[in-house]
Every structure is written in C-alpha cells, then in structure tokens.
Amino acid sequence: MQILEEKKLQNATMEMVIEVPQSRIEVEYRSVFDRIAKNAKVDGFRKGKAPLKLIENMFLKEATSEVLEKLLKTTYIEALDSKNYRPIGMPSFNYDSFEREKPLKYTVRFEVMPTVELGSYKGIAVKERVCQVRDDDVEKEINNLREKYARISKKEEDARVEKGDLLRFGVKRIDNVKPEEVDALAFKDYTIIVGKSDSEYALDRHVLGLSVGQTREVTIKYPKDYELNDLAGQKVTYVVKVEEISRMDLPNPDDEFAKDVSNFTTIEELRQNIRSYFEKASANAAKGEVIETIKNAIIEKCTFDIPESLVKAEESGLLQRLAKRFNVEVTTAEEFSKKTGFPVDELKMRLHAEAEKDVKWEIARLEIAKTEKMEVSEEEYRNELESMKESNGVSMEELEKYIEHNHLRDGIEHDILLTKVNDFLYNSANIEKLKPISYFEFMNENKRA
C-alpha cells in the first residue's frame, strides 16, 4: 500500500489517494478462492475437491466483491495508522475500476475531529440588563391570580363596556380592502380584560362605553419599532364589535386567597415567593443574554474546521426539538414544512445556521476548558446529582443506578464542564450594568428582542 497524495479539504475533511500493488491483490484473491474451494459443492466433485480453476470461473464475481471490500478496508486502516489520523464517521471511497491483473488506485475521504484556533475570550465588553423587582410587579402578579380565580357573570343587556370587564369582541381590518368588500369580511373573535393592557395601541381603549351589538371604527398609527412586524409603521383601520360583556368579581387578596391558590398560608408569604421567583428568573435571563453576547463575540474571533456530519447531526436534533414544540412527528424538514406550512427553504437555512453556531460554541468552550485546565471534580458531580435527585423526586440510589445503566455519567460531566466555562466567561467579561427596570418592563423588552 502506498499513499500517492494527501490533502486537507474544507469542513475537517481529509482526502488521500492510495495505490494497492497487483501482487497484494493477487494474494487476497488466492486467499478468498482457497477458502471458497474448501467449502464449495460442485456437481461431479466431492466437497473441497473441485479444481481451483473451475472454482475461480464459477465464483469470480463473488470473490472480486469480497477482495475489493477487504482491500479498501485494510489499506485504509493502514494509511490512517501510518499518518496517526483518528477519523469520525464513515469514509467514502471512489475508484475508476478494479481488475485482478492491475494495481488498485482509489481515493478516500474521511472526516477528522474538529479543530478551533481560539481568539481572545476574556474581558469581552458587554452590557447587562438589570431588573429591580418592585411592589407593583408583585401586585400585578397577585391581580393576575385574582383574575384567574374570579367569579364571572354576564352583565345586563343594556350594560356598557367598563374598565375591568371581561369582554368578548370581534375585530376586522378594513384599510387594506375595497369598501364594497368590508361587509363580507368576517370578524375575528378576541377575549380580553378591559384596561389590563398598558399599551397605548390596545384596542380595548376604543370600546369603552359600547354595549352588546354595537360597532366602532378605529384607526391606529403604529410606530416603526412596534413589536408586531406586520403592523409596524402602518396606519391601520379596524371595525370592532362588542359581542359579550361579563363582570369579574375578584377574590380579596387575603390569607384565605393565598391558601386557595398556593401552598402558602398567608398572602405575605405568597408575595415573597413571587418576588423571589421574579428575581431569580430575571437574573438568569439577564445572565443568559450576556452569555449569548459573549458567545457571538467568541465565535466571531475563532477559526473553526468542523466536520459537516457534526452540523448535520445537530440539525437533526434541532428539528426534533422544534417538532416537539409544534406537537408533530417528523424526520425531515420537508415533512415539518408540510405539516406546519413553514417555508422549507427558510427552515433548512435557519436549522443549518443555528446548528453550525451551536457546534462552534461547544467546540470553542471545550477548547477554553482545555486551555484553562478546567476539570469536573467529584464534589461538583455529586452536587449535580443532588440537584437532579431533588428535581426528579427519586432517591440517590435510584438515580445512580439509572445513570450507570444508561452510561450517562460522561454526558453529565460534559454538561457541568460547559456550565463552568459559561460561568468563567461571565465572570471574566467586562460587564456594564444598565439602569434597573421593573420586572414587567424587563419581560416586555424580552418579547420585543
């Protein structure tokens, strides 16, 4: 076996041109025919006694297939060993012809482990949003709970829409159709609590004072940065129609209410729990945003060589997670497109871009862990198991048996290591804290982002 050519291609792919001498091909043929001859049953001859020439004529096709397969496999492995390559995935072979009397020349391509050249990753400048949970935030959530458990009853026929009512109303947009088509347009039904939205563009501001069956034409000029892209920067005219007005009798926010809607015995305990949850949720979200900014900056500064097979595998995982969110069963982007109506070309483009980014991020973090000599200690592993035990409601013995049976320890330690890198990058970043905002302002900014 001789390696005639060797070169590095894109996407962590190597290509080698290998030649196998005719003498070795002949040795393999003889070996295969000898084995066949010992077991072949040929009419007129006892088992294993047929002339070798006859055996060769009868089983040439089968022998050629076996010889070729064995030569490709063995010489490929020899070439890898000679160059100390550690491929991932299956190789692809290409050859023009294969004849017993001639040397075999073939090309093999195979993917190798991904590589990354790290750029700078410490001290990355980033801004972090800050949430300061206020009393109003907590009371809004208390009121949300009160609305959820409110007693609802229809108001009188001649009643008019008031703030705090539960309103079912119809809406149709008329500025983008011909006047003669307006009456034929169907209303889309919506149900809201009147006055609940703080937005100056909320339609319920324009239905106050109407009674059931009445309609009103409403024109709204949306700003260019409006959160709904379909309406941003447009002047839109609607017709709204009141369908049903209901009264909402809210329970008092007292200790009895807290007992009814939670595991707490006092309303103050419930308020404190809400505040604590908001603080943790907003802090985690803000840190996640910082990590995302750091991630983009690091990926931009690194040079990657990544096997396409890794990206394809990640694409498949992303597609399955997306399908689960949409509650559909699919195996391909085309199937997902048919079931959801999402444009298949756009879906493929997004999946590929996100998968490539995810693979790069993982590779970069693993290289950072290696550079910084990070490891997962036994204590860190045990702490993670304690957290898993609590969240899954199982005993430590049950959890350890499950992990051992499914060979999950390496994966758990892998995730711990990546989290350690995230924390390291966050702590070493140059973070500018922004002006504190309320929880609901924080969450509304999240929706607009």
N, C-alpha and C positions, 0 to 999 in steps of 0.2 A: 504494500500500500504506500502511495506517495501523494502528499499534498502538493498539488501543482500551483494553486492560487488560494489566497486567503484575504478577505477584506471585510471591513466593518460597514454595515448599512445603517440606515435610519432605524429608529424605534428598537434599539438594543438588539439588533439582528445581525448575526454573522453569516457569511457565505464562504464556503470552501469548495474548491474543485479538486476532486480526488480521483486518482487512477489506480486501478487494481490490475496487476500483470496477468497475462494469459496463463502463466504457469500456476498461479494460485486458483484461477477459475477452473482449470483442469483438475486440480487436486479436489476441489469441492464437488465437481461433477462425479469423479470416481467414488468419492465417499458416499454420495447420495445413491448412485447406482448400485454400489455394493450392498447398501442397506436394503434397497428395494429388491435386489436379486435374492437375498436370503429369505424374504417373506413372500415373494410373488408366486402366484399359482398360474402356471401356463399350461394349456392343454398339450398333452403328449409328454410332459416332463414332471418328475417328482418335484415337490416344493423345494425351492432353493437350488435346483439343478439345471435350470434353463440357461442357455448360452448368454453371456454378458451382452454380446452384440444384439441379440434378439430383445433382451431387456431394454437396452438403450433405445432401440427403434420403437418399442411399444410405449415406453414411459418418458419419452423425451420432453414432452410438454410439461408434465407434472414436475420432472426433475429440474427443468430450466426455471420454473417459477420458484421452487424451493431454494435453488442455488442463488438466484438473484436476491431473494429476500434475505438469505443468510449473509451474503457478501455485503449488502448495503448496511445491514445492522452491525456486523462485526467490524467492518473497516471504519464506519462512522464512529463507533465507540473508541477504536484505536486512535483515530485522529483527535478525538476530544481529549483522551488521556495524554497524548503527546503534547498538546497545547494547554493542558490543565484548564479546559473550559468546563463550566458547570451549567448546562443548558436548563431552561424551563420549558415545559410544554413538549409537544411532539415536533420532530423535524419534518421538513418537506424535501423530497428527492426529485431530481429531474435528470433524465439521460436520453440520449437520442436513440440508441439501440443497444442490444445485448446479444452477443454471439459467443459461442463456446470457444471459437478459434481466435478471438481478438481480445485485447485488453478492454476492460470496462472503465469508461470515463463518465463520472456523474458529478452533479452539483447538488450540494445540500445546504439548506438554510435552516437556522435554528435561533431561537431567542435565548438571550442570556439574562442574568439578573440585572435589574435596573440600576442605574448609577445616577449620582447627583453631585454637582460641584456647588457647594454652599456659597452664597454671598453673605453679606452681613445680616445678622439676625438679632443682635442685641441693640437696645436703645432706640428702637423704632418709634418715631413720633406718632402719637395717635390721640384723638380726643375721646373722652368717655362721658356719656350722658349720666346724669346723677338724678336719682329720684328721691324726693323727700316726702314720705307718706304723711298726708295731712288729715286732720279730723274730718274734713269734708269728704275725702276719699273713703274713709271708713263708713261715714254716714250714707254715702251713695250706695255702698255695697249692702248696708243694712236695709236701705229702702228697696234695693233690688230683691232682697229676700222677702220683704214685706209684700211687694207686688206679686211675687211668685206664690205666696200663700194668701192672697187677698180673696175676699168673697166677691163674686162678680154677678151683677144682676142688670137686666136691660132697663134702660131709662124709659120714661113715658114717651108716647108717640110724638108729642109736640116739643120734647126736650131739645135743647140746642147744645152743640159741642162746647165743652168747657175744658179747661186745663185739668189734667188728672183723669179724664175719661179714657176708657178703653174703646178705641174707635176702629171699626172696620170700614174701609173706604176704597173706592175704585179710582184708578188713575189711567189716563191715556194721553200720550204725547201727540200734539196736533200741528206743531210748527213745521214738520217735515213731510206733511201730506197735503193734497189738494183739498180745498174747502168742502167739495162735494163728497169727499171720502171720509170726513170726520165722523158722521153719524154711524157709519158701518164699522168703525173701529171698536174693538172690544175693550172693556175696562180690565185692568189687571188689579186683582184684589190684594190689599195690604192690611195688616192689623198693627196698630201702634198704641202706645200710651201718650196721649196728647201732652205736649210740653216737656216730655222727658229729654228729647234731644237738645243739646246746646247749640247746634249748628244753625246759623242764620239762613241756611238754604233748605232747612227742613220744611216739607210740605204742610205738616200739621199746623204751622203758624198761620196758614191761609184758610183753614177750615173752621176756625173759632166762630161760633155764632150760627153756623148752619144747622139745619135739622135733617132728619132722615129723608132721603129722596132728593134733596137739593144738590145743585151742582155749582161750581165756580171755576172760572177760567183764571189760571195763574201763570204769570211769566216770571222766570228766574234767570238772572245773568250769573253764570258760574265763573269763578276766577280761572286763570290759566293753570294754576297749580292745584286744581280741585282733585280730590283723592280718586274720583272715578274718571278714568281717561276718556270714556265715551262722552262725558259731559263737560270736561274741562275746556274753559274758554268759550263756551257756547251760550247763546241766549235761547232758552227753551220755554215753550208754552205748553201747559198741561190743562186738561179738564179733570177736576176732581169731583167725585160724587160720594156723598155720605150714605153708607149702607146700613150701619147699625151702631148705636151709641150705648155703651154699658157703663154702669157705675162700678167703681172699685172701692170696696171697704177694706182698708188696710188694717192689719192687726197692730196693736200697740207695741212699740219696741221695748218690752219689759222682760223680766226674768222668765215669765211663763212662755213668752215667744221664743227666747233663747233655748229653752228646754224642748220646745216643739220642733225646732228646725235644726238642732245640733246636739252634740254630746255635752254641751256646757250647761251649767246650772244658773248662770247669771248673764245678763246682757253685757256686762263689762268684760267678762271672760271671752265672750263671743267677739266683742270689738277688738280685744287684744290679739286674739287668734287671727282675725282678718288683717290687722296691722302687721303682724309678724309675717304672715304669708305674702302680703304685698311687698314688704321689704326684701324678703328672700327672692321672690320672683323677679323683681325689678333689678336687684343686684346681679342675679345670674344672667338676666337678659343683657344688661349693660356690659358685663364681662364677656359674654358671648360675642357681642358686637365688636369689642376691642380685639378679641382673638381673630375674628373674621378679617378685620383690617390688617392685623399683623400677618395673617395667613396670605392675603393677597400681596402684601409687600415682599414677603419672603419668597413666594413663588416667582414673583417678577425678577428677583435678584439671583435666582438659582439657574443653573443649566442642567437640564434633565435628559436622560436617554432611557426611554421607557418602552418595554415590550407592548405591542398593540394588544396582545392577549390579556394583559392585566386590565387595560382600559375596557376591553370588551366584557370581561367578567364583571367589572364594576358597573358597566352599563346595564347588564342583566339584573344585577341586584337593585339598582335604582328603579328599573322598570317594574320589578315585582313589588317594591315598596309603594310606588305610585299606584299600581293596580290595586293594592290593598286599600289605599285611601279612597279609591273610587269604587271599591267593592266589586271588582270584576276579576275574572280569571283569564289571564293571557300569557303567552310565551314570547310573543313578538310585538314590535312597535306597530306593525300593520294591524294586528288583532286589536290592540289598545285603541288605535285610531278608529277602527270600525265600530267599536262599542261605545266610544265616548264622543266621537266627532272631532277630536283634536287633530289638526293637520299633521300627517305622518312625517313629512319632511322637517317641519319645525320641531316635532317631538324628537326625532333622531338627532338633530343638531344640538338640541338642549341636553339630551342624555349624554351625548359624546363629550360636550364641553364640561358638563358637571363631573362626569366620570373621570376625565383626564385631570381635572383640577383636584379631585379627591385623592387620586392615586399619587399625584405630585406632592400633595400636602402630607400624606402618610410617609412617603419616602423621605421627604425633607426632614420631618420630625424624627424619624428613626436615625437619620444621619446626625442630627443635632444631639440626640441622646448618646450616640456613639462618641461624638466629639467632646461632649461634656462629661463623658464617663458615667452616665446615669444608669442605674440598675434598680430593679424592684426588690426590696428587702422582704424577708419573711414576715416582718411586722406589718408592712404595707399590704401584703397579700392577705394576712389574717384579718386586718381591718376591713378590707373589701368584702371578705366572706361574712363578717359580722353584719355589714350593711345589707348584703344580699339575703342573709338569713332573716333579718327583720322585715325587709320589704316583701319577701315571699312567704313569710309566716311558716317556716319549716325549722326543724331542729338542725343544729350544726352537723350532726351525724348524717342526717338525710341529705343535706346539701353536699357534704364531702363525698358521699357515695355516688351521688348523681354526677358530680364533676369528674370523679375518677372513671366512672363507667363510660362517660361520653368524651373523655380525653379533653376537657375544657380548660385545664389549668394554664396552658400556654397562651390561649386566647385571652384569658382573664388578665394575666400578667402583661400581655401585649397592650391591652386597653389601659391598664394602670400606668404603664410607661408613657403612652401617648398623652394621658392626662397630666402626668408630671412635666412633660415637655411644654404643654399648654401653660401650666402654672409658671414654669420657668420663664417663658417668653413674656407672659403678662407682667411678672414681677421685674423683668429687666427692661421693659419698654419705657419710653419717655411719655408718660400719660398726662394729658391736660384735662383736669376735671371741669366740666361745664357747669353753668348755673343750675342749681337744683330746680326741678319742676315737680308738680304733683303726680301722683300715680296715674290718674286717668289722662293727664296730658302726656305722660310717658308712653302709655299704651296706645294713645291715638297717634303719636308720632311713629310708633312701631307699625301701625296699619298703613300709614302713608308711605313708609320707606319702601 
